[in-house]
Amino acid sequence: MEGQTMRGADAVIKVLAAHGVNTVFGYPGGAIMPIYDALYGSEVEHTLCRHEQGAGFAAVGYARASGKTGVCFATSGPGATNLITALADALLDSVPVVAITGQVSTAVIGTDAFQEIDVLGMSLSCTKHSFMVQSIDELVPTLYRAFELAASGRPGPVLVDIPKDIQIAQLEYRAPLLAVADEPEVLDADIDAARALIAAAKKPMLYVGGGVGMAGAVEPLRRFIKATNMPSVATLKGLGAIPHGTPGYLGMLGMHGGKAANLAVQECDLLMVVGARFDDRVTGRLASFAPNAKVLHLDIDAAELGKLRQPDVAIAAELRVVLPRLEMELDIAPWCSEVASLAEANRWDYNHPGSLIYAPAMLRRLANKLPEDSVVSCDVGQHQMWVAQHMHFRRPEDHLSSAGLGTMGFGLPAAIGAQMARPDATVVAVSGDGSFMMNVQELTTIKRRKLPVKILLIDNQRLGMVKQWQQLFFEERYSETNLSDNPDFVALASAFEIPGRTIFAAEEVEEALTEMLTSKGPYLLHVAIDDAFNVWPLVPPGASNSDMMEEMERST
């Protein structure tokens, strides 16, 4: 009720409810206890994670799977510092998150009080914006501003640090009046220049990034592709924006992209960049990336335009507004035929000899078995690249992967957030034996909330991606990548009342995947693979995308 007198802590919960927040992830502590007291019995549901980093990643997973803003809580000092990695992850992947941290009382700030850390200063480089509330009158307007900033323009994480005395101070609650932000204006001259570039191209290529999904521009993009028949590729975070089987779609490009995707981009004469940022893992040696192409760059964030590659035409605007104005019929049949031939000549081969489990073939089979409403959350490493290469996704929010920061330990808590956001969806966390141990404590969260998260744990008893680079670029000096002392993962899961099984042979895969997907609750499928399997192709660091290394045997 407007004008009602309440504690600052109660106002925090009221602001969350006003913004439609019904799920918060966090871990309590001394400096945030008043907010947890206000949470008790409120309409906002709290999910207790077992580490603040887990809470942060769960909020990221929730946001990415739902399209809403994720929210997480932590106390001061170590609680807040544990959130920082998750906030950095959200910043680099443009995910809307509001993190609320408790802080020591204003009277002792700057005295090295118990559990005092300058969270505001520490968070500046890994958030879109950070606030410390310095008076009770600032509290509600600051929280409203935080939600506005997190979701507007290029989304990102916003941190609000609230001293404990402000949480218990009294205020008269009034929702602030916020100005309605104007969308960036699209100039007719820019549209005309962009259309001229597209119309003149003989070999155009769409380069689609994560910005498409974050902008709600998936349908406009698909209509544009249907109208133009323009061939396309996607970044790791852009996967799902273009439907599997779309003519001319070549999948992921870049360091571990498909051969056809990389070669086609190198040959194009127009690179139409939509919601992407010329990341180094995508471009390889930037000077030789799409060397014959003019560039049309569309992005909501003007800071990305010309940051790494100078575009011939650039438009900073909402993609869902711009793309419909660029639809046209193109006469590019010879180029489409060339792209189709490239795709056919470089099809993935899943007929791997021998009895061992071949992860790419297993993941392709998993993709074909998943129900339509499914989410796959990935950790970081070889399995992450195999998922990107060999699975297909209905929409961008169905594929959660730590792209910009590449954070091990992301997959399990992100899957928890996705399952909370979409309780009826099938949620699968694909992890590696190295990444899984980073946030393994969140198995308790799955148990506590009775979440039916499925865990596909691919285990080569190695820190696989690092080992692959040691093999290729460090003369097979395998320094600290041997994980052969891993625990019994099925026994570990059973300690959290999560059933599971281990498989070793290719002939076991079909039955095991079916058992995992049809289990009513959580399930862990532990898959043993040979550490000789690597991710191919690979663009070596500093090389052009046309200079891909292809499968080679490990020397013995």
KELO-311511 format. One line per 8 residues: number of its first residue (from 1); their letters; for each residue x, y, z of C-alpha. Coordinates in Angstrom, 2 decimals, padded with zeros to 5 digits, always signed. Example, Ala and Ser with C-alpha at 12.3 -4.5 7.8 and 13.67 -1.06 7.14 Angstrom:
// residues 2
1> AS> +012.30,-004.50,+007.80  +013.67,-001.06,+007.14
***
This chain:
// residues 556
1> MEGQTMRG> +000.00,+000.00,+000.00  +001.37,+003.44,-000.97  +002.38,+005.60,+002.00  +002.65,+002.63,+004.36  +005.41,+002.85,+006.98  +007.77,-000.12,+007.05  +011.38,-001.19,+007.52  +013.80,-000.83,+004.66
9> ADAVIKVL> +014.05,-004.63,+004.54  +010.29,-004.94,+004.04  +010.51,-002.33,+001.30  +013.10,-004.47,-000.49  +010.70,-007.41,-000.64  +007.85,-005.11,-001.69  +009.92,-003.76,-004.60  +010.72,-007.32,-005.72
17> AAHGVNTV> +007.04,-008.23,-005.68  +006.18,-005.04,-007.60  +008.57,-006.17,-010.34  +006.99,-009.61,-010.60  +009.88,-011.37,-008.86  +008.66,-014.63,-007.35  +011.95,-016.51,-007.11  +015.17,-015.37,-005.41
25> FGYPGGAI> +018.39,-017.35,-004.97  +020.69,-016.71,-002.07  +022.42,-017.53,+001.18  +021.82,-015.62,+004.43  +024.34,-014.00,+006.77  +024.67,-011.35,+009.42  +024.55,-008.18,+007.33  +021.50,-009.25,+005.33
33> MPIYDALY> +019.48,-010.80,+008.16  +016.80,-008.07,+008.20  +016.01,-008.75,+004.54  +015.80,-012.47,+005.23  +013.50,-011.68,+008.14  +011.26,-009.68,+005.78  +011.39,-012.56,+003.30  +009.96,-014.97,+005.89
41> GSEVEHTL> +006.32,-015.62,+005.04  +006.34,-013.21,+002.08  +005.01,-013.89,-001.43  +008.57,-014.02,-002.78  +009.93,-017.56,-002.83  +013.56,-018.08,-001.83  +015.78,-020.92,-003.00  +018.61,-021.65,-000.60
49> CRHEQGAG> +021.74,-022.45,-002.58  +024.81,-023.81,-000.80  +027.32,-021.24,-002.03  +026.80,-017.65,-003.07  +028.42,-018.34,-006.44  +025.84,-021.08,-006.93  +023.11,-018.57,-006.09  +024.50,-016.10,-008.61
57> FAAVGYAR> +024.68,-018.69,-011.38  +021.19,-019.93,-010.53  +019.94,-016.37,-010.98  +021.74,-016.23,-014.34  +020.20,-019.55,-015.40  +016.77,-018.37,-014.30  +017.13,-015.16,-016.32  +018.41,-016.85,-019.45
65> ASGKTGVC> +015.80,-019.63,-019.45  +012.87,-017.29,-018.74  +013.76,-013.92,-020.25  +013.06,-012.29,-016.87  +015.49,-010.57,-014.52  +017.23,-012.96,-012.12  +017.66,-011.95,-008.48  +020.15,-013.15,-005.88
73> FATSGPGA> +020.98,-012.27,-002.27  +024.23,-012.46,-000.31  +025.58,-011.08,+002.91  +028.55,-008.74,+003.25  +032.24,-009.64,+003.01  +032.82,-013.20,+001.76  +029.17,-013.61,+000.80  +029.36,-010.66,-001.55
81> TNLITALA> +032.79,-011.56,-002.91  +031.50,-015.04,-003.76  +028.92,-013.43,-006.05  +031.49,-011.55,-008.11  +032.30,-014.34,-010.58  +028.62,-014.87,-011.36  +028.14,-011.14,-011.90  +031.12,-011.03,-014.26
89> DALLDSVP> +029.62,-013.97,-016.15  +026.31,-012.10,-016.46  +028.08,-008.94,-017.65  +030.00,-010.65,-020.45  +026.90,-012.56,-021.59  +024.52,-009.58,-021.19  +022.18,-011.25,-018.69  +019.77,-009.14,-016.58
97> VVAITGQV> +020.47,-009.84,-012.90  +019.86,-007.77,-009.77  +022.18,-008.77,-006.90  +021.29,-007.45,-003.45  +024.01,-007.63,-000.83  +023.98,-006.73,+002.83  +026.66,-004.36,+004.10  +027.93,-003.43,+007.56
105> STAVIGTD> +026.18,-000.47,+009.18  +027.03,+002.98,+007.82  +028.58,+004.02,+011.15  +031.40,+001.48,+010.78  +031.97,+001.54,+007.00  +035.64,+002.19,+006.39  +036.79,+000.86,+009.78  +037.62,-002.69,+008.64
113> AFQEIDVL> +034.57,-003.92,+010.52  +033.80,-007.63,+010.70  +032.94,-008.92,+007.21  +033.37,-005.49,+005.64  +034.53,-005.32,+002.03  +034.23,-002.48,-000.46  +031.79,-004.40,-002.63  +030.84,-001.30,-004.58
121> GMSLSCTK> +034.43,-000.69,-005.67  +035.14,-004.34,-006.31  +032.03,-004.82,-008.45  +032.44,-001.83,-010.75  +034.38,-003.73,-013.39  +032.00,-006.70,-013.50  +028.55,-005.08,-013.39  +026.57,-002.83,-015.68
129> HSFMVQSI> +026.04,-000.56,-012.68  +026.55,-000.75,-008.91  +024.94,+001.18,-006.06  +025.53,+001.56,-002.36  +022.39,+002.87,-000.63  +023.52,+005.64,+001.70  +020.20,+006.79,+003.15  +016.79,+005.24,+003.72
137> DELVPTLY> +015.21,+007.75,+001.32  +017.40,+006.39,-001.52  +016.45,+002.75,-001.00  +013.26,+002.32,-003.03  +014.26,+004.62,-005.93  +017.63,+002.86,-006.15  +016.02,-000.60,-006.34  +013.60,+000.56,-009.04
145> RAFELAAS> +016.52,+002.05,-010.97  +018.45,-001.21,-010.61  +015.67,-003.24,-012.23  +015.33,-000.68,-015.01  +019.05,-000.70,-015.77  +019.39,-004.48,-015.64  +016.76,-005.08,-018.31  +017.01,-002.03,-020.58
153> GRPGPVLV> +019.22,-001.53,-023.62  +021.97,-004.10,-023.52  +020.99,-006.11,-020.41  +023.42,-006.83,-017.60  +023.92,-007.31,-013.86  +023.29,-004.53,-011.35  +024.43,-004.73,-007.73  +022.72,-002.92,-004.84
161> DIPKDIQI> +024.69,-002.90,-001.57  +022.49,-002.08,+001.44  +023.97,-001.31,+004.89  +022.31,-003.14,+007.76  +021.12,+000.01,+009.55  +019.27,+001.10,+006.40  +017.57,-002.28,+006.26  +016.08,-001.72,+009.73
169> AQLEYRAP> +015.34,+002.02,+009.36  +011.72,+003.10,+008.83  +010.41,+004.65,+005.63  +007.13,+005.65,+004.06  +006.87,+003.43,+001.01  +006.16,+005.18,-002.26  +006.90,+003.78,-005.70  +008.98,+006.31,-007.66
177> LLAVADEP> +007.93,+007.72,-011.00  +010.36,+006.58,-013.67  +010.82,+008.20,-017.04  +010.00,+005.98,-020.01  +013.20,+005.42,-021.98  +013.00,+006.21,-025.67  +014.18,+003.53,-028.07  +017.14,+004.59,-030.22
185> EVLDADID> +015.91,+006.28,-033.38  +016.50,+004.44,-036.62  +017.37,+006.90,-039.37  +015.96,+006.30,-042.83  +019.38,+007.08,-044.29  +020.93,+004.25,-042.28  +018.25,+001.81,-043.39  +018.72,+002.88,-047.02
193> AARALIAA> +022.50,+002.38,-046.74  +022.03,-001.04,-045.15  +019.55,-002.14,-047.81  +021.95,-001.00,-050.52  +024.76,-003.09,-049.04  +022.54,-006.16,-048.84  +021.15,-005.74,-052.34  +024.64,-005.38,-053.85
201> AKKPMLYV> +026.06,-008.48,-052.18  +026.61,-011.65,-054.17  +027.84,-013.73,-051.22  +026.16,-012.36,-048.06  +026.42,-014.13,-044.72  +024.52,-013.58,-041.48  +026.66,-013.69,-038.33  +024.18,-014.07,-035.45
209> GGGVGMAG> +025.05,-013.54,-031.79  +023.43,-013.73,-028.39  +021.97,-010.26,-028.73  +019.18,-011.65,-030.91  +017.70,-013.72,-028.11  +018.23,-011.06,-025.46  +016.44,-008.51,-027.69  +013.40,-010.71,-028.29
217> AVEPLRRF> +014.26,-010.60,-031.97  +014.22,-014.32,-032.79  +011.03,-014.17,-034.88  +012.08,-011.05,-036.83  +015.43,-012.75,-037.57  +013.70,-015.88,-038.81  +011.39,-013.84,-041.02  +014.41,-011.98,-042.41
225> IKATNMPS> +016.14,-015.27,-043.27  +012.98,-016.60,-044.93  +012.63,-013.43,-047.00  +016.25,-013.20,-048.11  +017.44,-016.85,-048.06  +020.71,-015.44,-046.71  +023.06,-018.18,-045.41  +023.90,-017.93,-041.73
233> VATLKGLG> +026.20,-018.90,-038.87  +025.91,-018.34,-035.12  +028.11,-017.76,-032.13  +028.04,-020.00,-029.06  +025.45,-017.73,-027.45  +023.53,-017.26,-030.70  +022.70,-020.97,-031.00  +018.96,-021.56,-031.07
241> AIPHGTPG> +018.10,-018.29,-032.79  +018.07,-020.07,-036.17  +016.06,-023.31,-036.37  +017.88,-026.56,-037.02  +017.46,-027.50,-040.68  +017.10,-023.93,-041.97  +018.54,-023.85,-045.53  +021.97,-022.24,-045.52
249> YLGMLGMH> +022.42,-022.45,-041.74  +025.90,-023.80,-040.99  +025.89,-023.78,-037.19  +028.60,-022.33,-034.98  +031.66,-020.54,-036.31  +034.97,-019.72,-034.68  +037.72,-021.57,-032.82  +035.67,-024.78,-032.51
257> GGKAANLA> +033.09,-023.94,-035.15  +032.19,-026.18,-038.04  +034.52,-026.25,-041.02  +031.80,-025.24,-043.44  +030.79,-022.29,-041.24  +034.33,-020.94,-041.03  +035.09,-021.40,-044.72  +031.85,-019.77,-045.83
265> VQECDLLM> +032.45,-016.71,-043.67  +035.94,-016.40,-045.08  +034.47,-016.38,-048.60  +031.57,-013.98,-048.11  +031.47,-010.48,-049.58  +029.02,-009.08,-046.99  +029.08,-009.97,-043.31  +025.81,-008.94,-041.69
273> VVGARFDD> +026.52,-008.95,-037.95  +023.37,-009.15,-035.80  +023.73,-008.86,-032.03  +027.34,-010.08,-031.97  +030.65,-008.46,-031.03  +033.61,-009.89,-033.00  +034.80,-011.94,-030.04  +038.33,-013.32,-030.45
281> RVTGRLAS> +037.10,-016.92,-030.11  +034.86,-016.25,-033.12  +037.17,-014.29,-035.39  +040.53,-015.97,-034.95  +043.15,-013.54,-036.28  +040.97,-010.47,-036.65  +042.91,-008.99,-039.56  +042.14,-012.05,-041.70
289> FAPNAKVL> +038.53,-012.58,-040.58  +036.12,-012.41,-043.53  +038.81,-010.54,-045.46  +036.74,-009.90,-048.59  +033.61,-008.74,-046.81  +031.97,-005.42,-046.27  +030.40,-005.23,-042.82  +026.87,-004.32,-041.79
297> HLDIDAAE> +026.70,-004.27,-037.97  +023.41,-004.15,-036.02  +023.50,-003.94,-032.22  +021.70,-002.17,-029.39  +025.03,-001.21,-027.84  +026.67,+001.57,-029.84  +029.96,+000.91,-028.04  +030.29,-002.37,-029.98
305> LGKLRQPD> +030.06,-000.67,-033.37  +033.55,-000.17,-034.70  +035.19,-001.42,-031.51  +037.09,-004.21,-033.27  +036.08,-004.11,-036.95  +035.10,-000.90,-038.68  +031.70,-001.43,-040.31  +030.68,-000.01,-043.65
313> VAIAAELR> +027.23,+000.60,-042.20  +026.32,+000.45,-038.50  +022.94,+000.80,-036.81  +022.56,+001.05,-033.03  +018.92,+000.17,-032.42  +016.50,-002.54,-031.34  +016.97,-005.53,-033.65  +013.26,-006.29,-033.70
321> VVLPRLEM> +012.71,-002.80,-035.18  +015.54,-002.85,-037.73  +015.33,-006.37,-039.18  +011.82,-006.08,-040.68  +012.92,-002.95,-042.55  +015.78,-004.85,-044.18  +013.72,-007.71,-045.63  +014.03,-008.12,-049.39
329> ELDIAPWC> +014.34,-010.79,-052.04  +017.92,-011.53,-053.03  +019.31,-013.07,-056.20  +021.97,-015.23,-054.56  +021.15,-018.71,-055.84  +024.76,-019.52,-056.89  +026.05,-018.57,-053.43  +023.35,-020.62,-051.71
337> SEVASLAE> +024.37,-023.61,-053.84  +028.02,-023.09,-052.92  +027.14,-022.94,-049.22  +025.01,-026.09,-049.51  +027.93,-027.88,-051.17  +030.26,-026.76,-048.38  +027.81,-028.10,-045.80  +027.48,-031.44,-047.57
345> ANRWDYNH> +031.24,-031.85,-048.01  +031.87,-031.17,-044.33  +029.06,-033.07,-042.61  +029.84,-034.44,-039.16  +030.70,-038.15,-039.15  +029.15,-039.94,-036.18  +030.23,-043.43,-037.21  +033.12,-043.67,-034.82
353> PGSLIYAP> +034.79,-047.10,-034.82  +035.22,-049.18,-031.70  +033.17,-049.93,-028.62  +033.99,-046.78,-026.63  +031.46,-044.02,-026.14  +031.96,-041.20,-028.65  +030.65,-038.05,-026.98  +029.62,-036.18,-030.18
361> AMLRRLAN> +027.46,-039.11,-031.31  +025.94,-039.45,-027.84  +025.08,-035.75,-027.67  +023.54,-035.83,-031.14  +021.39,-038.72,-029.99  +020.43,-036.80,-026.85  +019.37,-033.78,-028.93  +017.10,-035.99,-031.02
369> KLPEDSVV> +015.51,-037.54,-027.93  +014.83,-034.38,-025.93  +011.22,-033.18,-025.62  +010.41,-029.90,-027.35  +010.34,-027.93,-024.09  +013.86,-028.69,-022.91  +016.81,-026.71,-021.60  +020.44,-027.79,-021.82
377> SCDVGQHQ> +022.84,-026.13,-019.41  +026.55,-026.56,-019.99  +029.69,-026.29,-017.98  +032.96,-025.26,-019.65  +035.43,-027.42,-021.51  +035.44,-030.03,-024.25  +031.89,-031.16,-023.47  +030.71,-027.55,-023.87
385> MWVAQHMH> +032.07,-027.39,-027.41  +030.67,-030.82,-028.27  +027.22,-029.67,-027.13  +027.51,-026.53,-029.28  +028.69,-028.50,-032.31  +026.40,-031.51,-032.16  +023.17,-030.55,-030.42  +020.43,-028.30,-031.74
393> FRRPEDHL> +018.12,-025.98,-029.86  +014.61,-024.67,-030.43  +015.32,-021.18,-029.08  +018.29,-019.33,-027.50  +016.80,-019.69,-024.00  +017.04,-023.47,-024.36  +020.86,-023.41,-024.44  +022.66,-022.02,-021.38
401> SSAGLGTM> +026.43,-021.82,-021.68  +029.03,-019.57,-020.10  +030.25,-017.92,-023.28  +032.14,-014.71,-022.55  +033.69,-015.64,-019.21  +033.95,-019.40,-019.74  +033.22,-020.25,-016.11  +033.70,-023.78,-014.85
409> GFGLPAAI> +031.02,-024.60,-012.29  +028.34,-022.72,-014.23  +026.28,-025.65,-015.48  +024.76,-027.23,-012.37  +023.50,-024.07,-010.62  +022.36,-022.58,-013.94  +020.29,-025.73,-014.49  +018.74,-025.20,-011.06
417> GAQMARPD> +017.75,-021.68,-012.03  +016.34,-022.89,-015.35  +014.29,-025.59,-013.64  +012.87,-023.05,-011.19  +011.98,-020.75,-014.10  +010.43,-023.53,-016.19  +009.25,-026.24,-013.78  +007.58,-028.34,-016.51
425> ATVVAVSG> +010.59,-028.35,-018.85  +013.13,-031.13,-019.12  +016.38,-029.58,-017.88  +019.69,-031.34,-018.56  +023.00,-030.18,-017.10  +025.86,-031.42,-019.29  +029.08,-031.29,-017.29  +032.63,-032.56,-017.31
433> DGSFMMNV> +034.39,-034.20,-014.40  +036.49,-031.08,-013.81  +033.67,-028.54,-013.96  +031.24,-030.66,-011.97  +033.37,-030.52,-008.84  +033.42,-026.70,-008.90  +029.86,-026.34,-007.57  +029.03,-029.91,-006.61
441> QELTTIKR> +027.50,-028.67,-003.34  +024.44,-027.55,-005.32  +023.33,-031.20,-005.44  +021.93,-030.35,-002.02  +019.81,-027.61,-003.57  +018.41,-030.12,-006.06  +017.62,-032.49,-003.21  +016.07,-029.80,-000.99
449> RKLPVKIL> +013.83,-028.42,-003.76  +013.12,-031.86,-005.25  +014.10,-030.56,-008.69  +014.03,-033.08,-011.57  +017.31,-031.84,-013.08  +019.07,-034.47,-015.21  +022.88,-034.47,-015.05  +024.92,-035.90,-017.92
457> LIDNQRLG> +028.46,-036.11,-016.58  +031.07,-036.79,-019.26  +034.17,-038.09,-017.53  +037.57,-038.51,-019.20  +039.44,-038.18,-015.88  +041.21,-035.17,-017.29  +040.89,-031.41,-017.38  +040.11,-032.06,-021.01
465> MVKQWQQL> +040.40,-028.75,-022.85  +043.59,-027.76,-021.03  +044.99,-031.22,-021.69  +044.19,-030.87,-025.40  +046.12,-027.61,-025.57  +049.02,-029.14,-023.65  +049.04,-031.94,-026.20  +049.00,-029.62,-029.19
473> FFEERYSE> +050.96,-026.58,-028.06  +053.02,-027.57,-024.99  +054.84,-030.67,-026.26  +052.52,-033.05,-024.35  +053.69,-031.73,-020.99  +050.53,-032.63,-019.06  +050.88,-030.38,-016.05  +048.13,-030.79,-013.41
481> TNLSDNPD> +045.40,-031.99,-015.75  +045.16,-035.60,-014.52  +041.91,-036.09,-012.58  +042.10,-039.87,-012.21  +041.49,-039.51,-008.48  +037.92,-038.37,-009.12  +035.32,-039.66,-006.65  +032.75,-042.31,-007.49
489> FVALASAF> +030.26,-039.87,-008.97  +027.26,-042.19,-008.79  +027.98,-042.90,-005.11  +028.41,-039.17,-004.55  +025.04,-038.42,-006.12  +023.40,-041.15,-004.06  +024.54,-039.35,-000.90  +022.17,-036.57,-002.04
497> EIPGRTIF> +019.42,-039.12,-002.79  +019.94,-038.70,-006.53  +019.93,-042.01,-008.46  +022.27,-042.70,-011.33  +024.39,-045.15,-013.26  +027.74,-045.37,-015.05  +028.16,-046.46,-018.65  +031.35,-047.37,-020.49
505> AAEEVEEA> +030.33,-048.73,-023.93  +028.61,-047.25,-026.96  +026.01,-050.00,-026.91  +024.78,-048.75,-023.51  +024.08,-045.19,-024.61  +020.56,-045.47,-026.01  +019.09,-047.27,-023.02  +020.91,-045.05,-020.55
513> LTEMLTSK> +019.70,-041.81,-022.17  +016.15,-043.11,-022.15  +016.43,-044.06,-018.47  +017.78,-040.62,-017.60  +015.13,-038.69,-019.53  +012.21,-040.77,-018.26  +013.21,-040.67,-014.60  +010.63,-038.71,-012.62
521> GPYLLHVA> +013.11,-036.92,-010.38  +016.76,-035.89,-010.61  +019.20,-038.32,-012.19  +022.94,-038.53,-012.82  +024.23,-040.39,-015.86  +027.98,-040.83,-015.51  +029.58,-041.44,-018.92  +033.16,-042.72,-019.06
529> IDDAFNVW> +035.04,-041.70,-022.21  +038.63,-042.03,-023.38  +040.83,-038.98,-022.76  +042.24,-039.39,-026.30  +039.06,-037.83,-027.73  +039.55,-034.15,-028.50  +037.42,-031.35,-029.94  +037.82,-030.81,-033.67
537> PLVPPGAS> +038.20,-028.70,-035.69  +040.39,-026.21,-033.83  +041.62,-022.82,-034.98  +045.01,-022.39,-033.24  +045.51,-019.17,-031.27  +046.58,-016.34,-033.54  +045.64,-018.22,-036.72  +043.09,-017.39,-039.38
545> NSDMMEEM> +039.76,-019.22,-039.29  +040.65,-020.74,-042.63  +043.61,-022.53,-041.03  +041.75,-025.12,-038.97  +043.45,-028.12,-037.39  +041.46,-031.28,-037.97  +041.35,-034.58,-036.13  +044.73,-036.05,-035.35
553> ERST> +045.78,-039.01,-033.28  +047.42,-038.55,-029.92  +051.02,-039.70,-029.94  +051.88,-042.43,-027.47
***
